[in-house]
Amino acid sequence: MDRRRKIVTPLDRMIFGASEYAKDGLVPIVEITGKDYPWSDRMRELVDDVFKHAPVDTPYGRIPSTNVEVNGELLQILPRLYRMTGEQKYLDWAHRLADYYLLPGKFVPSRLSDHGCEIVGGLGLLFAVDRAACPQKCAQYKPHMEYMFDEILRRGTNSDGIIARDLHPTPGPHDNVTTGDGWGYDFVGFLDYDLALGTRRYRQAIRQPMKSLLKPRYRQFNWDHGSRDNVADSVEGGLYLLYRIPTPETFLWADREIATLLVDHSDPDRLWDTHKLEANTVRTVLIHTMLHTRNTIARPWRQGLRLGAAPCADGICVFMQSDDPYRGRLQFDVPRHRLYLGLKQDWPRMNAVPEWFTVEADEAHKYKVEDVDAAATRVVSGKSLSEGLPVRLEPGKPLRLIVRPE
């Protein structure tokens, strides 16, 4: 930049960078904030240009790359863009990629962890969207998806059912190999398949590893190569599965990993560096936090403020307490999958924040807000909750609320 000189970059590197930027950088922001912002436009521009300059000829049309990670990332973006925009080209491009991998038959990625798991989750999300958007493609892909999933379970898991880093040539279980941090990402694809068809074909295969995570072997476990980033990826994948398959062992495991491995308690002035892999840790800690607040957010946030929430019948119970006097708003989440992405169902997907509790953001939907200690109940609209419920806290005095649909 200082020399004002353009560096010529090979096209394949530019496409790889664009897919990474769109999927890992922009998709999560769009998931949280919606589609009417410059970053959502930028995500579309990147994908449009990637396919405009797609250099690889195939019997199914031109595709951007033969790199399974790049195409897996695009397969996660394209179904989202199709539902967000209604533009058929995004679904057609996704089918072009899925055809390339699935239709020749017997496709299974050799890498099941990071750099390979993206395509498993991408194919799963496309399959789920296709259930309504293009049923004939769903039927065409079904046997190929089952083959891929079954081979991963047969040749890529250990005795606890956790997916390894790499696919092996012989059947397992494979206990003396590196276990991948992408195990949860892979199972997201399995879960999409079952939810799309209304079946339980893979439910036990997903539940088994989730129930095994509290075993002694997974304490201080070497996920792939044991960095904080790999622990973060492993926990993130587990949280996606927990949203659909609540498993006590996995809740406890995620809490333990966050508290002991991802947060540095040795230096109160330092949590994480700004390196990409440290940023992945921030992402997972935030997703975990939203689990324990059921997606509620106190605005403004201040040090010394505590907020937690948990399920309660058909609603949630909320706890707030502050060391100092506090006035602010308690903001509730909305069904972002439908309002922001246009998805008819909240399909499991990577790079998303699970919607643990949401309100319909309009005046028609009403919610009861019960102040437990004051023994007072009022009815407010979902719009009011989505914009933020006014709260006042006295120092050290807790506020306990139960919020549920009227």
C-alpha positions in Angstrom: 0.0 0.0 0.0 2.8 2.4 0.9 4.4 1.9 -2.6 1.0 2.1 -4.3 1.8 -1.0 -6.2 -0.7 -3.8 -7.0 0.5 -7.2 -6.2 -0.5 -9.8 -8.8 -2.2 -12.7 -6.9 -2.9 -16.1 -8.5 -6.6 -16.5 -9.2 -6.9 -19.7 -7.1 -5.5 -17.8 -4.1 -7.9 -14.9 -4.7 -10.9 -17.3 -4.8 -9.7 -19.0 -1.7 -9.5 -15.7 0.1 -12.8 -14.5 -1.1 -14.6 -17.7 0.1 -12.9 -17.4 3.5 -13.8 -13.8 3.8 -17.4 -14.4 2.8 -18.0 -17.5 4.9 -15.9 -17.0 8.0 -15.9 -13.2 8.0 -19.3 -11.9 6.6 -21.8 -14.8 7.1 -21.7 -14.6 10.9 -22.3 -10.8 10.8 -25.2 -11.2 8.4 -26.6 -13.9 10.7 -26.6 -11.5 13.6 -27.5 -8.2 11.9 -29.5 -9.0 8.8 -29.2 -8.4 5.1 -29.8 -4.7 4.7 -26.2 -3.6 5.4 -23.0 -3.0 3.3 -21.5 -6.2 4.6 -24.3 -8.4 3.2 -23.9 -6.6 -0.1 -20.2 -7.3 0.0 -20.9 -11.0 0.7 -23.1 -11.2 -2.4 -20.5 -9.3 -4.5 -17.8 -11.8 -3.5 -19.8 -14.8 -4.4 -21.0 -13.3 -7.7 -17.5 -12.5 -8.7 -16.2 -15.9 -7.7 -18.7 -17.6 -10.0 -18.2 -14.9 -12.7 -14.5 -15.9 -12.9 -14.9 -19.6 -12.1 -12.1 -21.3 -14.0 -12.8 -25.0 -13.7 -14.8 -26.8 -16.4 -16.9 -29.7 -15.3 -19.7 -31.8 -16.9 -22.0 -29.8 -14.5 -20.9 -26.3 -15.4 -18.0 -24.1 -14.4 -17.0 -24.1 -10.7 -14.6 -21.8 -8.9 -12.2 -24.4 -7.5 -11.3 -28.1 -7.0 -10.4 -27.2 -3.4 -12.9 -29.0 -1.2 -12.7 -26.3 1.5 -13.4 -23.5 -0.9 -16.4 -25.4 -2.4 -17.6 -26.4 1.0 -17.6 -22.8 2.2 -19.5 -21.7 -0.9 -22.1 -24.5 -0.3 -22.8 -23.0 3.1 -23.2 -19.5 1.7 -25.2 -20.2 -1.4 -28.3 -21.7 0.2 -28.4 -18.7 2.6 -28.1 -16.3 -0.4 -30.9 -18.1 -2.2 -33.3 -17.8 0.7 -32.2 -14.2 1.4 -32.6 -12.9 -2.1 -34.9 -15.4 -3.9 -32.5 -15.4 -6.8 -32.4 -18.7 -8.5 -28.8 -18.4 -9.6 -27.5 -19.0 -6.1 -29.4 -22.3 -5.9 -28.2 -23.3 -9.4 -24.6 -22.6 -8.4 -25.0 -24.7 -5.3 -26.4 -27.6 -7.3 -23.5 -27.3 -9.7 -21.1 -27.8 -6.8 -23.1 -30.6 -5.2 -23.5 -32.4 -8.6 -19.7 -32.2 -9.1 -19.1 -34.1 -5.8 -22.1 -36.3 -5.4 -23.3 -37.5 -8.8 -20.2 -39.4 -9.8 -20.9 -41.5 -6.8 -19.1 -42.6 -3.6 -17.9 -39.2 -2.5 -16.4 -38.9 1.0 -14.0 -36.1 2.0 -10.7 -37.5 3.0 -10.2 -34.7 5.6 -13.0 -34.7 8.2 -11.7 -31.9 10.4 -11.0 -28.2 9.5 -10.4 -27.8 5.7 -12.7 -30.7 5.0 -15.7 -30.6 7.3 -17.0 -27.5 5.6 -18.3 -29.5 2.6 -20.2 -32.0 4.9 -22.0 -29.1 6.6 -22.5 -27.3 3.3 -24.1 -30.3 1.5 -26.3 -30.9 4.6 -27.6 -27.3 4.5 -28.2 -27.5 0.8 -30.1 -30.8 1.2 -32.3 -29.2 3.9 -33.1 -26.2 1.8 -33.7 -28.4 -1.2 -36.4 -30.3 0.6 -38.8 -27.5 -0.2 -36.9 -25.5 -2.8 -36.1 -28.3 -5.2 -37.5 -31.7 -4.1 -36.2 -33.5 -7.2 -32.6 -32.6 -6.3 -33.2 -33.7 -2.7 -34.3 -37.1 -4.0 -31.3 -37.3 -6.3 -28.8 -36.5 -3.6 -30.3 -38.7 -0.9 -28.5 -42.0 -1.6 -25.2 -40.1 -2.1 -25.6 -38.3 1.2 -26.3 -41.5 3.0 -23.3 -43.1 1.5 -21.1 -40.2 2.6 -22.4 -40.2 6.1 -22.3 -44.0 6.5 -18.7 -44.1 5.3 -17.7 -41.3 7.7 -19.2 -43.3 10.6 -17.6 -46.6 9.4 -14.1 -45.3 8.6 -13.8 -42.0 10.5 -14.8 -42.4 14.1 -13.3 -43.6 17.4 -14.9 -46.0 19.9 -17.0 -43.1 21.3 -18.3 -42.2 17.9 -16.3 -38.9 17.7 -15.2 -38.1 14.2 -11.4 -38.3 13.5 -9.4 -35.7 11.7 -9.0 -37.9 8.6 -11.0 -40.7 6.8 -9.2 -44.0 7.0 -9.0 -46.7 4.4 -10.2 -49.4 6.8 -13.3 -49.6 9.1 -12.9 -48.4 12.7 -13.2 -47.7 15.4 -9.9 -45.7 15.2 -8.7 -44.9 18.7 -5.1 -44.3 18.0 -5.4 -41.5 15.6 -5.9 -37.7 15.9 -9.4 -36.8 16.7 -10.6 -33.7 14.8 -11.9 -30.4 16.1 -14.5 -30.5 13.3 -16.5 -33.4 14.7 -19.5 -31.2 15.6 -19.3 -29.3 12.2 -19.6 -32.7 10.5 -22.5 -33.8 12.5 -24.4 -30.6 11.6 -24.7 -32.1 8.1 -26.0 -35.4 9.5 -28.5 -33.4 11.6 -29.7 -31.4 8.6 -30.4 -34.6 6.7 -32.5 -36.1 9.5 -34.4 -32.9 10.1 -35.1 -32.4 6.4 -36.6 -35.9 6.0 -38.2 -36.1 9.5 -36.1 -39.2 10.3 -33.9 -40.3 13.1 -31.4 -42.3 11.0 -28.4 -40.6 12.5 -29.7 -39.5 15.9 -27.9 -42.2 17.9 -24.7 -41.6 16.0 -24.8 -37.9 17.0 -25.9 -38.5 20.5 -23.3 -41.1 21.4 -20.2 -38.8 21.2 -22.1 -36.0 22.9 -22.7 -38.3 25.9 -19.1 -39.4 25.9 -17.4 -36.0 26.3 -17.2 -36.1 30.1 -15.1 -39.2 30.0 -11.6 -38.7 31.5 -10.0 -39.2 28.1 -11.5 -35.8 26.9 -10.1 -33.7 29.8 -7.3 -31.5 28.5 -7.9 -33.3 25.2 -5.7 -32.8 22.1 -8.3 -31.7 19.5 -6.3 -32.0 16.3 -3.1 -30.3 17.6 -4.3 -28.9 21.0 -4.3 -25.2 20.4 -6.8 -22.9 21.9 -8.3 -22.4 18.4 -8.9 -26.1 18.1 -10.6 -26.3 21.4 -12.8 -23.4 20.4 -13.8 -25.1 17.1 -14.6 -28.3 18.9 -16.8 -26.5 21.5 -18.5 -24.4 18.8 -19.5 -27.5 16.9 -20.8 -29.1 20.1 -23.0 -26.0 20.8 -24.6 -26.2 17.4 -25.6 -29.8 18.2 -26.8 -29.0 21.7 -29.3 -26.6 20.3 -31.1 -29.5 18.7 -30.1 -32.4 20.9 -29.9 -31.2 24.5 -27.5 -33.5 26.3 -26.5 -32.9 29.9 -22.9 -34.3 29.4 -22.2 -31.9 26.6 -23.6 -28.9 28.5 -21.2 -29.6 31.3 -18.3 -30.4 29.0 -18.8 -27.1 27.1 -18.8 -25.1 30.4 -15.7 -26.9 31.6 -13.8 -26.3 28.3 -14.7 -22.6 28.3 -13.8 -22.0 31.9 -10.5 -24.0 32.0 -9.1 -23.8 28.5 -10.4 -20.8 26.6 -10.4 -18.1 29.2 -7.0 -17.1 30.6 -7.4 -16.4 34.3 -3.7 -15.8 35.0 -3.7 -12.2 33.7 -6.9 -10.2 34.4 -5.9 -7.6 31.8 -5.5 -10.0 29.0 -8.1 -12.4 27.6 -7.1 -12.9 23.9 -4.8 -11.6 21.3 -6.1 -10.2 18.0 -4.7 -13.1 15.9 -7.3 -14.9 13.8 -7.1 -18.1 15.8 -7.5 -16.2 19.1 -10.5 -14.4 17.4 -12.1 -17.9 16.9 -11.9 -18.3 20.7 -13.8 -15.0 21.2 -16.5 -16.3 18.8 -17.0 -19.5 20.7 -17.0 -17.8 24.1 -19.7 -15.4 22.8 -21.8 -18.2 21.4 -21.5 -20.0 24.8 -22.4 -16.8 26.6 -25.6 -16.5 24.5 -26.5 -20.0 25.7 -26.4 -18.9 29.3 -28.3 -15.7 28.7 -30.8 -17.4 26.3 -29.8 -14.7 23.8 -30.8 -11.8 26.0 -28.4 -8.8 26.1 -28.1 -6.0 28.6 -27.5 -2.7 27.0 -25.4 -0.9 27.9 -23.1 -3.6 29.4 -20.9 -2.6 32.4 -18.3 -4.3 34.5 -19.9 -5.7 37.6 -23.2 -6.5 35.9 -24.3 -10.1 35.9 -26.9 -11.6 33.6 -28.1 -15.2 33.2 -31.1 -17.0 32.0 -32.5 -20.5 31.8 -35.5 -22.3 30.3 -38.7 -22.2 32.4 -41.7 -24.0 31.0 -42.5 -22.3 27.7 -40.4 -19.3 28.5 -37.3 -18.3 30.4 -36.3 -17.1 33.8 -33.8 -14.2 33.9 -31.5 -13.1 36.7 -29.7 -9.7 36.8 -27.6 -8.1 39.5 -25.2 -5.2 39.6 -22.5 -4.0 41.9 -23.5 -0.4 41.2 -26.8 1.3 40.3 -27.8 0.4 36.8 -30.4 1.6 34.3 -30.6 0.1 30.9 -32.5 -2.3 28.7 -32.8 -6.1 28.5 -33.0 -6.9 24.8 -34.5 -10.1 23.5 -33.5 -12.0 20.4 -35.8 -12.5 17.3 -36.1 -15.4 14.9 -33.2 -14.3 12.8 -33.2 -17.4 10.6 -36.6 -16.3 9.2 -36.4 -12.5 9.4 -32.8 -12.1 8.3 -32.1 -15.1 6.1 -35.5 -16.0 4.8 -35.1 -19.7 6.0 -38.5 -21.4 6.6 -36.9 -23.5 9.2 -34.0 -22.9 11.6 -31.7 -25.4 10.0 -28.5 -26.2 11.9 -25.6 -24.5 10.2 -22.1 -23.4 10.8 -21.2 -19.7 11.5 -24.5 -19.1 13.3 -25.6 -18.1 16.8 -28.3 -20.6 18.0 -31.6 -19.0 18.8 -32.1 -20.3 22.4 -35.1 -18.0 23.1 -36.7 -15.5 20.7 -39.7 -13.2 20.6 -41.8 -12.2 17.6 -40.9 -8.6 17.1 -44.4 -7.1 16.5 -47.3 -5.6 18.5 -49.6 -8.6 17.9 -47.6 -11.1 19.9 -47.8 -10.5 23.7 -45.6 -11.8 26.5 -46.0 -12.0 30.2 -43.2 -10.5 32.3 -43.4 -11.6 35.9 -41.2 -9.8 38.5 -40.8 -12.7 41.0 -39.7 -10.6 44.0 -42.2 -7.8 43.5 -45.0 -10.3 42.8 -46.0 -8.2 39.8 -46.9 -9.3 36.3 -47.4 -7.2 33.2 -48.0 -7.9 29.5 -45.8 -6.4 26.9 -45.5 -6.8 23.1 -42.8 -8.8 21.4 -41.7 -5.6 19.7 -41.1 -4.0 23.1 -39.0 -7.0 24.2 -37.0 -7.0 20.9 -36.2 -3.3 21.4 -35.3 -3.7 25.0 -37.3 -4.0 28.3 -36.4 -1.1 30.6 -34.7 -2.3 33.8 -33.4 -0.6 37.0 -31.1 -2.3 39.5 -30.2 -1.3 43.0 -26.6 -2.2 44.1 -26.5 -5.9 45.1 -30.2 -6.4 44.8 -31.2 -9.1 42.2 -33.9 -8.8 39.6 -35.6 -12.1 38.8 -38.0 -12.2 35.9 -40.0 -14.9 34.2 -40.8 -14.2 30.6 -43.2 -16.3 28.5 -45.8 -16.0 25.7 -49.1 -14.8 27.0 
